[in-house]
Each structure stands twice: as C-alpha cells, then as structure tokens.
Amino acid sequence: MFNRKKFDWVLASLLIILIVMGCIAIYSASTTIIGKHHSTQNHWWKQIIFAIISLSAILLLLKLPMPIFDILIVPLFIANMLALIGVLFVPAAHGAHRWFSFLGLSYQPSESAKLLSVLLVARVITKENLTELQQVAYGFGIMVVPIVLILMEPDFGTSLVFVFSLLAMLIAADVPFYYILIIVSPVLSIVSSLHWIAVVVWILLFVYLLIRMGLSWVTITICGVINVFLALIMPIFWNGLKAYQQERILTFIDPTRDPLGAGYQIIQAKIAIGSGGFAGKGWLMGTQKNMNFLPEHHTDFIFSVIGEEFGFLGSVLVLTVFALFFWRMAHAIPEIKVKERKVATAGILAYLMIQTFINIGMNVGIVPVTGVPLLFISYGGSSLLINSLAVGVVLKYLNERGFIK
C-alpha cells in the first residue's frame, strides 16, 4: 500500500540527486578530449537507462504487498547463493570471477547478496525467545555463507561490507555491547601486534572493559588468553611468510611501494584529485582522465574524476549530499516500530555507508584498492539497481510504519 503522506520525499529526493550526479560524472568520465579529438563512449546513456529501471523498480517495490515481499526473501536468498557458487565457474574477468555476462549485460551476484543477506539476518535474529548468544550465532551462520563465497571470487572489499552490516544489525537488535567487543577483539589484537606497547595497552583496555561490563572471570580469562595468543602469534606468522608474500601484503597496505604496478591506480587517483585544486579544471577537462592515466575512471575511480574536474568544491558537494542522505536514513530508523524492519534498515544503512567510505577512501589514498564502486555514482547496472532497491526497502518500511506486522 502506497501512502503519499507517509512517504519520505526527502530521502527519495536525495537518492535522485545522487543518481543524477552519477549520470553527469559518468558522461564526463566517458568523454575524451585531446586537442581537436572528441569522443564519448556509451556508458552515460546506459547509466540513464539503468537509472530509469532502478527508479521504476522502487515504485513497483512500494506497491508490492508486504506479505508477498516477506515470502520472497528466503527463496531469493537461496537463489542468490546458488548464483554466487555459479559465478565461480565462469571465465575470470580482470583476474576475478564476479560477473555473469549475457547479451552485453553484466550481473554481479555479490551486489544483490548484500541486500538479501541483510533482510534474512534481520528476520532470523529478531525472532522471539532467542537468547543473545543465539542471535549472534544465527547472524554469523547466515552471513558466513556469502562472505566465504565472495572471498573465493576473490573480493575482499565486498566481504568487509557484510561484516559491518552484521555488527550494525546486532547493535540494532539490542545485543549487549560486550558481544560486539568480543567479536571485533581478534581484529584489534592482530592490528596491535605491530608493536608490543600497542599489544599491552589494547589487552589491558580490553580486560578493563569486560570487567566494567560485569562478565565472569572465566569469560574474561578465556577472551584475554585468546587475544594475547593472537597478538603474540602474528609476528611469528609474519616471519614465516616468504619474502614475496610479505611484499604483496605490504604493497596492498601501502601501494606506493610499487608505483608502476599495484600502486599505480591509487597514485594516479591522488594526482587527479590534487590537480583539481579548489574549483577544478572544468567539466570534461580532466587531463588525468582524458590522457587515460587514471584507470577505471568511470567505475571505481569516478570520485577522482569529480575531484579533478570540479575541485574541492565539487567533492565537498558530493560528500554533503551523501552526508544528508545517510543522516536522513539514520533519522528514519527510530520511526520504524517493527523490530525486524528496524534491524534491516540499520544493516542497509551500515553497508551503504561503509561501501561509500571504502570507495572514497581508496580514491584519496587512505584505503587499499578493493574494487568497491561508489554508490549511485559509479557506472554499473546491477550495483545501481540493487542499491536503489535497498533504499526502496527503507522507503517501503517508512511508508508502512503505521501498520502492525
């Protein structure tokens, strides 16, 4: 049921603004101007078609009865997992098995897996009479399936998105914070292993927090021992790697170690953004893009094109619209009274935010290159469609907030 009075026109308007910005940026990224030579690839009008399809899909979703929507979640999730398995057997593109291609169109199952996994986890962990431990176990049990399959593609960046979504959903489901702390503690212990002082400070802080949260000494001791073991074993593991293996990891963390190889993309992206200055070089006039120094400039590195051609002002404008978009979605969460829908909205918001952070972060050089596109801006039909539908799900929840499930 579509209710005009309860429809969030602000959130929908911000979504449309981001999509329009994306179409404009893609047109520029698809255009090459060198002297009198002027050529434009067809990415921009394909993206416009994808945008029309995506917005139409949101309208259909809003009119879809909620019982039918709920019934579709499980079979669609199963079909998506089968697609993730099937994509591993298609020929690799750019060294990865991520896309099905048919009649010039490409479909990336990992994109739809984000949304469907969030919807299924939200349904399972909000069931009545579940203990907190069961909520955590069921959530991880579901999420581990797409994470493992996507890591096999390989696609580390997308796998990371699932983890943040799960943590956000557990928090929204009122799982005690010490569960979240225990879950993320191994990662923090591994990071702290870079220096012994960091290890000592982290372990003491970790134990102190667990004590303040009132956990038993048995639990605190077990958690402390596991994290100390991880922190101490990492240097041994590192020294056991061969020199070329260590170099690969170091280059992934710091691409400048290999400026003509693994670090080339991020170095060119930083040059493009830096050369844009305050107001940019002007639309279509980006030299890094026109001379093709900046690779993948219509997909993963489109934010660098915006920074080069529209400068600091253009970049801030894009970031501001994203900030308003995320603020509006976060503001909507308390208005959703059905717990499953509230938890799902938190998961959707988390994965949209972390994906945006990863993409912009790798464009400015603070995050390693992982191949994660920029929401609604980067070229890509399946990405635009699924991310738009994710926002459509939130709009649907808000539109039906007055109804009892």
N, C-alpha and C positions, 0 to 999 in steps of 0.2 A: 504494500500500500504506500503510495507516494503522498506525503503530506507537505504541501508547499510552506506552511507556516513553521514547521519544524526542520525544514531543510537548511543545512548550514551553507548559505550562499557565500560566506566569506571564505571558507575552506575551499569550496569549489572554484571560486574566482581566483584564488592564489594558485591552485592547480593549473588552471587555464593559462594564467600569466607565465608560469614556468614552462609550460609546453610551447607557448608562443615564443618565448625567449630561446628555447631549444631549436625551433624551426629557423629562426633568424641566424643563430650561431652556426647551424648546420649548413645553411646556404653559403655563409662566408667560408666555412671550412671546406666546402665542396668546390669553391671557386678559386682558380689560379690565375693570377695576373702577373705576367713577366713582360715588361715593355709593352708592345702592342698586342702581345698574345693574351687572349682572354678565353678561358674555358670553364665550364661548370658541369660537374658530374650530377647524376640524377638522384643523389641521396636526399636532397632537400624536399623534392616533391613526393618521394616515397615516405619521408617522415610526416609530411602533411596528411597523406592518406592514412598512415598508422595513427596519427593523432585523431582523425575523424572516427576511425574504427574504435579507438580506445574510449573516446567520449561517448560514442554510441553504446558501447558495451556497459559503461557506467549507468546509462539510462535504463538499459534492459535489466541490469542487476537491481536497480532501485525498484523496478516494477515486479521483480520476481518474488513470489510469496515466500515468506521466511521458512515455513516448513519444508518447501522444496529445496531452498538454499541449504538448510541443515542436513537434509538427506544426501545431498551431492558431495559433501565434504569427504567422507570416508572413501567412496569409490574413486573420486578424483585423486585423492592422495595415493591410493594403491596404483592407479594408472600412471601417476607421475613417477613413482618409484620404479615401475617397470620401464618407463622411458629413460630414467637415469641409468638403468642397467643396460638398456639397448644402445644408448649413445656411446657406451664404451667400446662397441664393436663397429662403429662407423669409422671411416678413414679420418685420421688426425688432420686438423687444420691449425697451423701455427704451433704445432707441437702438442696439441691438446685435443681430447675427444669431448667436445662440449655442445656441438650443434648437429641437428638434423637439417638437411637441405633438400628442398623439393621445389622444382619449377621456379628457381631463383629466389625462393623464400627460405629463411632460416628460423629454426625454433630451438631455443636453449632451455632444456628441461629444468635446469637449476634455478631459473628465474621463477617459474611457477611453483617450484618446490618450497621457496621461501614462504609464500603466502599460505599454501595448503598445509605446510607443517605447523605454522603458527595457529591456524584455525583448528587443526586437530589436537594439538597440545593444549590449547585453551579449553577445548571441550573436555578432555580427559582429566586434567588436573583440577578442574572446578567441580567435579562430581562430588556429591555429598558423602560424608562419612569416610573420606580419605584422610589418613594421617599425613603429617607434614613430610615424613620420610617417603611415603608412597607418592606424594605429589612430585618430589624431586626425582624419584626413581622412574616414574612413568614419563615425566617430561624428558629426561635424558634418554630413556629407552626409545622414545619416538624420534627424537632429534638425531640420535647417533646414526640412524639408517641413512638419511640424506647426506649427513656430514661425511661419512665414510665413502659413499658413492661419489660425492663431488671431489673429495680429496684424491680419488683414483683417476680423475679426468686428466691432469690434476688442476685444481682451482682452490688454492689456499685462501684467497681473499674472500670468496663467497662462503666458504666453510666457516670463516670467522663471523660472518653476519649471523649465522644460525645460533652461535653460542651467545652472542649479545641479546638476541631475541629471547632466548630461553631464560636468561638471567632476568630480563625485564619482566617477563611473564610470571616468574616465580615471585618476584617482589610484588607485582600487582595482585597476585593470588594470596598475599599476606603470609607467605612462607617466612619464618623468622630469619633475621639477617645473618645469624651465625651459620646457617646453611650456605648462604651465598658466599660468606667469607671463607668457609672451608672448601667450597668448590673452586674458588679462584686462587686459593693459597698456593697450590703447587706451581702455578704460573709465576706468581710473585717470588717464590723461593728459587725458581730457576733463573729469573732475571737478577735476583740479588746475588747469585753465585758468582757474578762478575768481580766482586770484591768482598773480602772476609768481613770488613766493617759493616757493609750493607747486609750481609747474612745475619750478623749478631743483632743489629738494630731491628731488622724485619722479624726475626724469630721472637725477640723479646716483646715487640709490639703485638705480634700475633697471639702469643700466650696471654698477654695482658688483656687484650680484647676478649678472648674466650673466657677468661676469669670474670671480667666485668659482666659478661652475658650469662653467667651463672651455670656454666656447663660443669659436669662432673670431672674430677681429676683424672679419671680413667680416660675419658674422651679427650681431654686436653693433652694428656701424655701421649696418646696414640697419634693425635694430629701433629703434635710438636715433633715427635720422633720421625714421622713420615716426611715432614717438611725439612728437617735437618738433614735427613738422608738424601733427599733430592738436591739440596743445596751443596752437599759435600760430594755427591757422585758426579755432578755436572762437569767439574774441572777434569775429573778422571776420564769421563766420556769424551770430552773435547780433545784431550791429549791422545786419545785412542784413535781419533779420526786421522785419515791420511791428509797430506798437505793440500791436495787438490779439493778434497771435501771441505776442509776448513776455509779455503779460498772462496768456494761457492757460497758458503753461508755468510762470510764477511762481505762479499760483494752484494749479496741480497740486502744486507743491512745498510751497507754504505756503497751505493752504485758508483761513486767517484773513484773507487779502486780500479774500475775497468771502464774508463770513459768512452772507449770506442766499441765496447761490447755491451755487457749487461747494464752499464750505467748510461748509455748513450741517450735513451729516451728521456730519462728524468733530467739530465743535464740540458738537453735542448728545450724541455718544457720550462725549466727555470730561466733559461736565456730569453725565451719568448715572453714570459710574464714580466721579467725585469726590464726588457727593452720597451715595454708598453708605457712605462712612466706613469704620470698622473692621469692624463686624458687619453692615452693610446695613440696608435698610428693612424687610426681611422678604419672604418668598416671596409673590408675586403683588402686592406693594405698591409696585412701582416706579412713581413718578409720571411720569418721562420716557416710560416705555413706555405706561402707562395713558392719558396725555393725548395719546399719539401724536406727541409731539415728536421721538422717536427713530425715524427711518425704518428700514425693513428690519430690524426688531429680532428677527425670527425667523430671519433668514439671516445676512447679512454682519455685523450688529452685535449678535449674540446674546451676545458676551462682555461688552458693555456692560450688558445686562440682568442677567447674573450679578454684575457688579461693583456694580450699583445695589441689587439685592435681597439679595445675600449679602455685600457689602462686601469689604474687604481679605482677610478670612479665606477667603471663598468663592473669590475669584480665585486666591489662593495655593494652595488645594486643587486647583483645576483645573490650574494650572501644574505643581504637583508630580506629579500623575498623568501629565501629558504628559511631564515630565522622566523619570519612571520608565519610561514606555512607550518613549521614544526610547533611553534607556540600555540597556534590555533588548534592543532590536533591534540597537543598535551592538555590544553584547556578543556577540550571536549571529553576527556576520559572520565572526570567525576560526574558528568551529566548522564553517563550510561549506567543504568541501575542493575542490569543483568550481569552477574559476575563473569560469565563466560565471555560475553561481548567486551566487557571492560578489560579483561586479561588479554583477549585477542587484539584489541586496539593498542594496548601497551606493547605487545610484541611487534605489531606492524610499525608503530612509531619508532621503536628501537632499531629495527632493521633498515628502515628508510634513513634514519639519522646516521647510523654507523656506515652505511654504504656511501652516503654523501661525504662524510668525514674522510673515509679511505680514499675516495677519488680525488677530492680537492687536496688532501694531504700528499698524495703521490705527485700531483701536479706542482706543488710548491716545494717538494723535496723532503718532507718530514715523515713520509711513509713509503716503504719499498713498493715498487711497481707490482701490482697484483692483477690487473686486467678487470677491475670493477668499474662499470660505467657510471656516469653522473646522472642521477635521477632526472627524468623528463627532459634532459638537455642533450645527452649523448645520442647519437644515431643508433637505432635498433628497434625493430618492431616488437619482438617478444618482451624486451625489457620495458618499453613504454606501455604496452598493453597490460602486463601483469602489475606493474607499479601503479598504474592508473586504477586498475581493479581493486588493488589494496586500499587505495584512498576511497574508492567506491564502497567498499565494505564498511569503512568507518562512517561514511555518509549514510549508508543504509541503517547502521546501528543507531545513529543520531536521529534519523528520520522516524524510527520506530521506538524511540526511547520511552514513549508513553504506554507501550503495550507490555503486558506480562507474558513471559515465555511459557 
